[in-house]
Amino acid sequence: MPTNVRNSIEKINLDHLLMENLELASHSSIQCGGNAQWAAYPTNFEELRILINHAKDNNLPLSILGGATNTLISDKGVEGLVILTGHLARRHVQGEMFCVRSGCPLDKAISQAIEDGLEGLEMLGGIPGTVGGAIYGNSGANGVQIGDLLYYVDYMTLDGKLHRMQIHQDEFSYRHSPFTGRDDLIIYEAGFRLKPTTQTSEVRKRKDTVKKHRKHKGLYDYPSLGSVFKNPEGKKAAALIDACNLKGHTIGGASVSPSHANIIINREGKATSEDVRALIEYIRAVVQSEFHITLQEEIHYLGRW
């Protein structure tokens, strides 16, 4: 009897949550890609657990998609269940601890922390994507990496259990965290150890300044995935690409940004993901030929490639 009740509850929740054949291009910051076989927006821990169980019980591949700001989605779509984290966005404060769920946009979370009288995250202002995505890839800017400020991360494993990782900063490095490359867990919530402040207007000005600097560099001019390649040790990927005179180079609807060589843009909204990937491979080949340096992607690929 308890099993029947449980199955009934989960069926009701699943009927409400699951969406079939959901187009994903509008969920991507570069606005291209195919459809998800199944997709869902969980709003809390219980819904997330139910969705994980559903994928496991039905042998569905499971994918996690946050802001899709550094994820290139295949034109052929994504098989299985795609969990969209955008509705996992609640936050609360415990003293000096700013706690926020993984689907909250990072820039919004920074503004909320400032509203709550806490400083420390503002130098990351303007970085696109979600809190979970930023933690996954240890996003950084202006001499600050998100791992520098983390105290804990709550994550769910595929058996539906919630765990807490106390953060050790030596586990974080350039564009790498303990979660990078892990497909057996889902980041659920993070706690940041910040500093109380009464000078919130000054903190907000610092955030606005770094965000305006990103805008001035053309980072928001067209749909893009942000920086495509990691910086090789001692080098800047953008400088290497620029030195190869690749700004403006176009394949299909995808172009190297005229203002930042490490960004590929969908200028007219006509690029396919295959165009973007072909341009990535072309850039890599040219830089390899010119400088004998193999550029590695900072972005991730999702779906049927």
Legacy VTK file of the C-alpha trace (Angstrom):
# vtk DataFile Version 3.0
C-alpha trace
ASCII
DATASET POLYDATA
POINTS 305 float
0.000 0.000 0.000
2.727 2.567 0.840
4.336 1.799 -2.504
1.100 2.518 -4.359
0.662 5.806 -2.511
4.250 6.776 -3.302
3.819 5.904 -6.980
0.573 7.884 -7.129
2.188 10.970 -5.602
5.166 10.746 -7.958
2.902 10.301 -10.998
0.968 13.452 -10.102
4.180 15.392 -9.645
5.653 14.033 -12.859
2.554 14.891 -14.868
2.989 18.446 -13.644
6.755 18.593 -14.147
7.615 16.732 -17.344
7.659 18.439 -20.740
8.139 16.418 -23.920
10.249 17.523 -26.891
11.123 20.905 -25.376
13.113 23.186 -27.678
16.364 24.282 -26.036
17.710 26.984 -28.362
15.858 29.686 -26.442
17.422 28.363 -23.223
20.935 28.718 -24.647
22.909 31.946 -24.462
24.046 31.426 -28.078
20.495 30.544 -29.158
21.076 27.378 -31.102
20.620 23.664 -30.541
17.906 21.042 -30.811
15.186 19.730 -28.501
15.191 17.789 -25.255
13.420 14.437 -25.417
12.100 15.230 -21.935
12.699 18.262 -19.728
11.624 19.544 -16.317
12.036 22.546 -14.008
12.171 21.247 -10.414
11.496 23.861 -7.752
12.749 22.013 -4.674
14.643 19.025 -3.337
11.669 16.643 -3.450
10.852 17.369 -7.087
14.496 16.957 -8.021
14.609 13.601 -6.231
11.444 12.414 -7.996
12.889 13.367 -11.392
16.168 11.544 -10.711
14.231 8.431 -9.683
12.084 8.681 -12.808
15.159 8.855 -15.055
16.749 5.904 -13.278
13.583 3.779 -13.331
13.107 4.406 -17.069
16.774 4.149 -18.099
16.772 7.735 -19.335
20.109 9.529 -19.700
20.133 12.484 -17.297
21.540 15.929 -18.144
21.675 19.136 -16.107
21.289 22.526 -17.744
21.586 25.818 -15.903
21.979 29.077 -17.783
23.508 27.261 -20.784
26.048 30.074 -21.025
28.990 27.773 -21.669
27.185 24.726 -23.067
26.823 24.015 -26.769
23.672 21.971 -27.356
23.643 19.596 -30.308
21.379 20.409 -33.250
20.243 16.773 -33.001
18.888 17.417 -29.522
19.414 15.751 -26.164
18.296 12.205 -25.436
16.681 11.394 -22.095
15.734 13.852 -19.365
17.153 17.371 -19.140
16.776 18.984 -15.731
16.641 22.764 -16.024
17.745 24.352 -12.767
16.302 27.832 -13.335
13.537 27.414 -10.720
16.012 26.342 -8.007
16.792 29.918 -7.048
15.866 30.575 -3.406
18.340 32.164 -1.012
18.657 32.842 2.708
21.214 34.326 5.073
22.667 32.856 8.259
24.869 35.490 9.861
27.829 35.942 7.501
26.726 32.991 5.376
24.922 33.697 2.111
23.128 30.527 1.018
21.690 30.249 -2.488
20.433 27.439 -4.694
22.247 26.424 -7.819
19.811 27.714 -10.460
19.948 31.349 -9.389
21.756 33.502 -11.974
25.143 34.421 -10.503
24.759 38.129 -11.203
21.366 38.158 -9.467
22.779 36.257 -6.483
25.543 38.865 -6.128
22.953 41.655 -6.108
20.922 39.780 -3.495
23.978 39.316 -1.278
24.611 43.056 -1.432
20.965 43.720 -0.538
21.469 41.423 2.444
24.436 43.534 3.588
27.193 41.130 2.543
30.219 41.808 0.346
32.841 39.654 -1.356
31.176 38.412 -4.551
30.894 41.772 -6.314
34.093 41.404 -8.387
32.365 38.539 -10.209
29.581 40.869 -11.334
28.402 40.398 -14.895
29.593 36.805 -15.283
26.750 35.038 -17.094
25.248 31.755 -16.005
24.029 30.266 -12.753
25.585 29.789 -9.342
25.805 26.033 -9.965
27.531 26.479 -13.304
29.978 28.973 -11.825
30.889 26.519 -9.058
31.172 23.597 -11.491
33.780 25.421 -13.581
35.201 27.646 -10.802
34.381 30.847 -12.658
36.586 33.811 -11.953
37.338 37.407 -12.871
39.312 40.367 -11.571
41.586 38.189 -9.457
38.706 36.393 -7.716
37.541 32.807 -8.240
34.217 31.634 -6.893
35.955 28.830 -5.005
37.758 31.465 -2.919
34.471 32.388 -1.236
32.701 29.042 -0.919
32.169 27.474 2.507
29.992 24.492 1.600
28.157 22.934 -1.336
25.095 20.713 -0.981
24.747 18.226 -3.825
22.471 15.342 -4.711
23.754 11.983 -5.870
21.837 9.841 -8.315
20.425 7.702 -5.506
18.386 10.772 -4.477
20.410 11.534 -1.335
21.611 15.004 -0.347
25.211 15.471 0.782
27.260 18.411 2.043
30.845 19.069 0.964
32.894 21.350 3.184
35.080 23.305 0.794
38.864 23.190 0.771
40.275 25.844 -1.521
43.200 23.673 -2.612
40.633 21.534 -4.480
39.876 24.474 -6.750
42.118 25.684 -9.556
41.813 27.568 -12.835
38.415 26.600 -14.314
38.359 23.454 -12.183
36.458 22.379 -9.075
35.792 19.063 -7.302
32.588 18.922 -9.375
34.166 19.424 -12.810
33.542 16.453 -15.077
31.232 14.759 -12.565
27.988 13.476 -14.082
27.013 11.460 -11.005
25.836 14.403 -8.905
23.828 17.632 -9.087
24.841 20.811 -7.264
21.812 21.922 -5.233
22.850 24.768 -2.912
25.969 26.699 -1.951
27.008 28.637 1.116
29.367 31.601 0.720
31.307 33.064 3.652
31.073 36.799 3.057
31.739 39.990 5.014
28.991 42.094 6.620
28.907 45.669 5.372
26.824 48.777 5.832
28.387 50.393 2.738
26.133 48.587 0.292
26.024 51.503 -2.162
29.821 51.376 -2.507
29.783 47.614 -2.967
27.083 47.952 -5.616
29.193 50.539 -7.434
32.131 48.114 -7.559
29.867 45.435 -9.010
28.432 47.844 -11.594
31.940 48.970 -12.575
33.223 45.478 -13.357
29.992 44.652 -15.189
30.297 47.803 -17.314
33.884 46.837 -18.117
32.680 43.469 -19.441
30.032 45.250 -21.509
32.618 47.688 -22.867
34.664 44.717 -24.125
31.648 43.634 -26.182
30.817 40.563 -24.114
27.055 41.153 -24.336
26.761 42.490 -27.908
25.515 39.267 -29.523
24.362 35.797 -28.427
27.455 33.809 -27.447
28.831 31.202 -25.049
31.320 33.599 -23.497
34.965 32.597 -23.618
35.335 29.446 -25.700
38.903 28.391 -24.877
40.868 28.139 -21.658
43.990 30.263 -21.413
47.094 28.116 -21.996
49.667 28.427 -19.224
51.370 31.791 -19.495
49.275 32.827 -22.525
45.925 34.396 -23.350
43.731 32.442 -25.750
42.194 35.656 -27.107
45.629 37.102 -27.896
46.682 33.941 -29.748
43.490 33.898 -31.824
43.770 37.629 -32.520
47.373 37.188 -33.655
46.077 34.734 -36.264
43.806 37.498 -37.649
40.685 35.450 -36.958
38.402 38.184 -35.623
35.322 38.239 -37.810
36.070 34.850 -39.387
32.758 33.156 -40.147
31.531 29.627 -40.770
27.820 29.416 -41.571
26.104 31.728 -39.097
28.872 31.576 -36.475
31.558 34.261 -36.288
34.564 35.122 -34.166
33.572 38.269 -32.300
35.115 41.437 -33.778
35.628 42.788 -30.246
36.918 39.694 -28.405
38.742 36.931 -30.258
37.924 34.211 -27.712
34.177 34.609 -28.206
32.075 33.068 -30.974
28.855 34.920 -31.712
25.543 34.162 -33.389
25.316 37.609 -34.943
22.131 37.200 -36.979
20.550 34.370 -35.020
21.102 31.918 -37.898
24.041 29.890 -36.556
23.669 26.182 -35.925
25.593 24.329 -33.260
27.436 22.531 -36.075
28.550 25.943 -37.379
29.861 26.855 -33.933
31.699 23.566 -33.499
33.214 23.782 -36.978
34.498 27.273 -36.164
35.942 26.038 -32.872
37.856 23.302 -34.701
39.051 25.771 -37.330
40.360 28.189 -34.691
42.127 25.353 -32.885
43.779 24.172 -36.100
44.984 27.658 -37.084
46.435 28.407 -33.635
48.081 24.977 -33.554
49.662 25.573 -36.960
50.838 29.085 -36.098
52.016 28.675 -32.488
52.164 24.886 -31.877
49.709 25.355 -29.000
46.578 23.219 -28.737
43.692 25.242 -27.336
41.306 23.417 -25.000
37.648 24.334 -24.726
36.251 25.987 -21.649
32.735 25.204 -22.894
30.913 21.879 -22.687
29.007 19.861 -25.286
25.546 18.468 -24.599
23.413 16.071 -26.604
23.763 13.824 -29.651
27.059 14.706 -31.355
LINES 1 306
305 0 1 2 3 4 5 6 7 8 9 10 11 12 13 14 15 16 17 18 19 20 21 22 23 24 25 26 27 28 29 30 31 32 33 34 35 36 37 38 39 40 41 42 43 44 45 46 47 48 49 50 51 52 53 54 55 56 57 58 59 60 61 62 63 64 65 66 67 68 69 70 71 72 73 74 75 76 77 78 79 80 81 82 83 84 85 86 87 88 89 90 91 92 93 94 95 96 97 98 99 100 101 102 103 104 105 106 107 108 109 110 111 112 113 114 115 116 117 118 119 120 121 122 123 124 125 126 127 128 129 130 131 132 133 134 135 136 137 138 139 140 141 142 143 144 145 146 147 148 149 150 151 152 153 154 155 156 157 158 159 160 161 162 163 164 165 166 167 168 169 170 171 172 173 174 175 176 177 178 179 180 181 182 183 184 185 186 187 188 189 190 191 192 193 194 195 196 197 198 199 200 201 202 203 204 205 206 207 208 209 210 211 212 213 214 215 216 217 218 219 220 221 222 223 224 225 226 227 228 229 230 231 232 233 234 235 236 237 238 239 240 241 242 243 244 245 246 247 248 249 250 251 252 253 254 255 256 257 258 259 260 261 262 263 264 265 266 267 268 269 270 271 272 273 274 275 276 277 278 279 280 281 282 283 284 285 286 287 288 289 290 291 292 293 294 295 296 297 298 299 300 301 302 303 304
